[in-house]
């Protein structure tokens, strides 16, 4: 697994029956020290992007920041990324257009474009220290209509949105970003390298309720990972959904699994 993502892997180890390590206690956080990764979604008024490619771009961008060489030990992003990963992996999705979108390109981060949709994940930091280019952007107020993306893409991980839990595009963007990070934290170096070669592309889809229930590893998460290569994102419940809600399933594509 990636050295950068080790704190995240350790946090999920107990859930999957894997060797665990000590992790930071996040039960009593100082509000002034709350850290988050801003995820900026480009939503132009005249030509808004498709909902699915925008979520796929956000999912890839969040992981790309974490696994960028600048986030590795000794890199210029290493300290803020580590400090963030050592606590809750909060993300705050904001929308931008026009000059405001151009302004955030000057902030440290990674922009991903998929099928004309663009998202930029920024290096995480303390929320109270958010630069004005970020804090002035709206968190809510824009929504994109459901689209029909067609069959899931072959050869890339699937990110499955809970069909029984409505989410705004901003909420869903944060959740799919969590999903790619957790999945990457559990992969071995060879699988992670193969995904990196695909620029962390995913296939975001909403399954049927029956398929969701079939894959959702509620009763035995460890078996879900071993058998189906599926992990679940459980939301902390700060916005939109109840605490403990499973919002996204991430499944490593069977044809990607070595051996």
C-alpha positions as CSV (number, residue, x, y, z in Angstrom):
1,X,0.0,0.0,0.0
2,X,1.0,3.6,-0.3
3,X,3.1,5.0,2.6
4,X,1.1,8.2,2.4
5,X,-2.2,6.3,2.9
6,X,-1.0,4.2,5.8
7,X,-3.0,6.2,8.5
8,X,-6.2,5.6,6.5
9,X,-5.5,1.9,6.0
10,X,-4.8,1.5,9.7
11,X,-8.2,3.1,10.5
12,X,-10.0,0.6,8.3
13,X,-7.9,-2.4,9.3
14,X,-10.1,-3.5,12.3
15,X,-13.2,-3.4,10.1
16,X,-11.7,-5.7,7.6
17,X,-10.0,-8.1,10.0
18,X,-6.5,-6.9,9.0
19,X,-3.6,-6.1,11.3
20,X,-4.4,-2.7,12.9
21,X,-2.2,0.1,14.2
22,X,-2.9,3.0,16.6
23,X,-4.6,5.9,15.0
24,X,-5.5,9.4,16.1
25,X,-8.5,9.9,18.4
26,X,-11.0,12.1,16.6
27,X,-13.8,12.1,19.2
28,X,-13.0,15.5,20.7
29,X,-11.6,17.7,18.0
30,X,-10.8,21.4,18.5
31,X,-13.0,23.2,15.9
32,X,-10.0,25.5,15.1
33,X,-8.0,22.4,14.1
34,X,-10.6,20.8,11.8
35,X,-9.0,20.0,8.5
36,X,-10.6,19.3,5.2
37,X,-9.8,18.8,1.5
38,X,-11.6,21.4,-0.7
39,X,-12.9,19.7,-3.9
40,X,-13.9,22.4,-6.5
41,X,-16.5,21.4,-9.0
42,X,-16.6,23.4,-12.3
43,X,-20.3,24.0,-13.0
44,X,-20.7,26.7,-15.6
45,X,-24.1,28.3,-15.9
46,X,-24.4,28.1,-19.7
47,X,-22.9,24.6,-20.2
48,X,-23.0,22.5,-17.0
49,X,-21.2,19.2,-17.0
50,X,-22.8,15.8,-16.8
51,X,-23.3,14.6,-13.2
52,X,-21.6,11.2,-13.7
53,X,-18.4,12.5,-15.3
54,X,-18.1,15.3,-12.8
55,X,-18.3,12.7,-9.9
56,X,-15.7,10.6,-11.7
57,X,-13.4,13.6,-12.0
58,X,-13.8,14.5,-8.3
59,X,-13.1,10.9,-7.3
60,X,-9.9,10.8,-9.3
61,X,-8.7,14.2,-8.2
62,X,-9.0,13.6,-4.5
63,X,-6.9,10.4,-4.8
64,X,-4.4,12.1,-7.2
65,X,-3.6,14.7,-4.6
66,X,-2.8,12.1,-2.0
67,X,-0.6,10.0,-4.3
68,X,1.1,12.9,-6.0
69,X,4.9,12.8,-5.5
70,X,4.6,16.1,-3.7
71,X,2.6,14.4,-0.9
72,X,5.2,11.7,-0.4
73,X,7.5,12.1,2.7
74,X,9.8,15.0,2.2
75,X,7.5,16.6,-0.5
76,X,6.1,20.1,-0.3
77,X,2.6,18.7,0.4
78,X,3.6,16.0,2.8
79,X,2.9,17.7,6.1
80,X,-0.6,19.0,5.3
81,X,-1.7,15.8,3.7
82,X,-0.4,13.7,6.6
83,X,-2.0,15.9,9.2
84,X,-5.3,15.6,7.4
85,X,-5.1,11.8,6.9
86,X,-4.3,11.3,10.5
87,X,-7.8,12.6,11.4
88,X,-11.2,12.4,9.8
89,X,-10.9,12.6,6.0
90,X,-13.3,15.4,5.6
91,X,-13.9,16.9,2.2
92,X,-15.9,20.1,1.4
93,X,-17.1,20.3,-2.2
94,X,-17.8,23.8,-3.6
95,X,-18.9,24.9,-7.0
96,X,-17.1,27.4,-9.2
97,X,-17.5,29.0,-12.6
98,X,-15.8,31.5,-14.8
99,X,-13.1,33.6,-13.1
100,X,-13.6,31.9,-9.8
101,X,-12.8,28.5,-11.4
102,X,-9.6,30.1,-12.9
103,X,-8.6,31.5,-9.6
104,X,-8.5,28.1,-7.8
105,X,-6.1,26.8,-10.5
106,X,-3.3,28.8,-8.8
107,X,-3.8,27.0,-5.5
108,X,-1.9,23.8,-4.8
109,X,-3.9,20.8,-6.1
110,X,-4.8,18.6,-9.0
111,X,-7.4,19.1,-11.7
112,X,-8.9,16.2,-13.5
113,X,-11.1,16.4,-16.6
114,X,-13.3,13.5,-17.7
115,X,-15.7,13.8,-20.7
116,X,-15.6,17.6,-20.5
117,X,-16.3,17.7,-16.7
118,X,-13.6,19.2,-14.5
119,X,-12.9,18.9,-10.8
120,X,-9.9,20.2,-8.8
121,X,-9.0,18.8,-5.4
122,X,-6.8,21.1,-3.3
123,X,-4.2,20.2,-0.7
124,X,-6.1,19.9,2.6
125,X,-5.7,22.3,5.4
126,X,-7.4,23.9,8.4
127,X,-10.9,25.0,7.5
128,X,-10.4,28.3,9.3
129,X,-7.4,29.0,7.1
130,X,-9.2,28.5,3.8
131,X,-8.0,31.1,1.2
132,X,-10.5,33.6,0.0
133,X,-10.5,32.0,-3.4
134,X,-12.1,28.9,-1.7
135,X,-14.1,30.4,1.1
136,X,-16.1,32.6,-1.3
137,X,-17.3,29.7,-3.3
138,X,-20.8,28.3,-2.5
139,X,-21.1,24.8,-1.0
140,X,-24.8,24.4,-2.0
141,X,-27.2,26.0,-4.4
142,X,-26.4,24.1,-7.6
143,X,-27.6,20.7,-8.6
144,X,-27.2,18.6,-11.7
145,X,-29.9,16.4,-13.1
146,X,-29.5,12.7,-13.1
147,X,-27.9,11.4,-16.3
148,X,-27.8,8.0,-18.0
149,X,-24.2,7.0,-18.2
150,X,-24.8,3.6,-19.7
151,X,-23.0,0.3,-18.7
152,X,-20.2,0.5,-16.3
153,X,-16.7,0.9,-17.8
154,X,-14.6,-2.2,-18.0
155,X,-11.2,-2.5,-16.4
156,X,-11.6,0.3,-13.8
157,X,-13.0,0.3,-10.2
158,X,-16.7,0.8,-9.8
159,X,-18.1,3.4,-7.4
160,X,-21.7,2.5,-6.6
161,X,-23.9,5.2,-5.1
162,X,-26.5,4.1,-2.6
163,X,-29.8,3.9,-4.6
164,X,-31.8,4.6,-1.4
165,X,-29.9,7.7,-0.2
166,X,-30.4,10.8,-2.3
167,X,-27.3,13.1,-2.3
168,X,-26.6,16.4,-3.8
169,X,-23.8,16.5,-6.4
170,X,-21.5,18.1,-3.8
171,X,-22.2,15.5,-1.2
172,X,-21.7,12.7,-3.7
173,X,-18.5,14.2,-4.9
174,X,-17.1,14.1,-1.4
175,X,-18.2,10.5,-0.9
176,X,-16.7,9.1,-4.1
177,X,-13.5,10.9,-3.1
178,X,-13.5,9.0,0.2
179,X,-14.2,5.8,-1.7
180,X,-11.1,6.0,-4.0
181,X,-8.9,6.8,-1.1
182,X,-10.1,3.9,1.1
183,X,-9.8,1.5,-1.8
184,X,-6.3,2.7,-2.7
185,X,-5.2,2.4,0.9
186,X,-6.0,-1.3,0.8
187,X,-4.4,-2.2,-2.5
188,X,-1.0,-3.8,-2.9
189,X,1.7,-1.8,-4.7
190,X,1.2,-3.6,-8.1
191,X,-2.5,-3.1,-8.2
192,X,-2.1,0.5,-7.1
193,X,0.5,1.1,-9.8
194,X,-1.9,-0.3,-12.5
195,X,-4.6,2.0,-11.3
196,X,-2.2,5.0,-11.3
197,X,-1.4,4.2,-15.0
198,X,-5.2,4.7,-15.6
199,X,-5.0,8.1,-13.8
200,X,-7.3,6.7,-11.1
201,X,-10.3,6.4,-13.5
202,X,-13.4,5.0,-12.0
203,X,-16.9,4.1,-13.1
204,X,-19.6,5.9,-11.0
205,X,-23.0,4.3,-11.3
206,X,-26.2,3.8,-9.3
207,X,-27.0,0.1,-9.0
208,X,-30.4,-1.4,-8.5
209,X,-31.5,-1.8,-4.9
210,X,-31.2,-5.6,-5.3
211,X,-27.6,-5.3,-6.5
212,X,-26.7,-2.9,-3.8
213,X,-28.0,-5.3,-1.1
214,X,-26.1,-8.2,-2.7
215,X,-22.8,-6.3,-2.6
216,X,-23.1,-4.2,0.5
217,X,-20.8,-5.8,3.1
218,X,-22.8,-4.9,6.2
219,X,-22.8,-8.3,8.0
220,X,-19.2,-9.3,7.2
221,X,-17.0,-6.5,5.8
222,X,-13.9,-8.6,5.8
223,X,-15.6,-11.3,3.7
224,X,-17.0,-8.6,1.3
225,X,-13.4,-7.5,0.7
226,X,-12.0,-11.0,0.3
227,X,-14.9,-12.3,-1.9
228,X,-16.1,-9.3,-3.9
229,X,-13.2,-6.8,-3.4
230,X,-15.8,-4.3,-2.1
231,X,-15.4,-1.7,0.6
232,X,-18.0,0.7,2.0
233,X,-17.9,4.4,2.8
234,X,-19.7,5.1,6.1
235,X,-20.6,8.7,6.5
236,X,-20.0,10.5,9.7
237,X,-23.3,12.3,9.4
238,X,-22.2,15.9,9.5
239,X,-24.3,16.8,6.4
240,X,-27.3,15.4,4.5
241,X,-27.4,11.9,5.8
242,X,-27.6,10.1,9.2
243,X,-24.4,9.0,10.9
244,X,-23.3,5.6,9.9
245,X,-25.1,5.7,6.5
246,X,-23.3,3.7,3.8
247,X,-23.2,6.1,0.9
248,X,-20.8,4.5,-1.6
249,X,-19.4,1.0,-2.3
250,X,-16.1,0.8,-4.1
251,X,-15.3,-2.4,-6.0
252,X,-12.0,-3.3,-7.4
253,X,-12.7,-4.5,-10.9
254,X,-12.4,-8.4,-11.1
255,X,-10.3,-8.2,-14.2
256,X,-7.9,-5.9,-12.4
257,X,-7.3,-8.3,-9.6
258,X,-4.0,-10.1,-10.0
259,X,-3.9,-13.9,-9.4
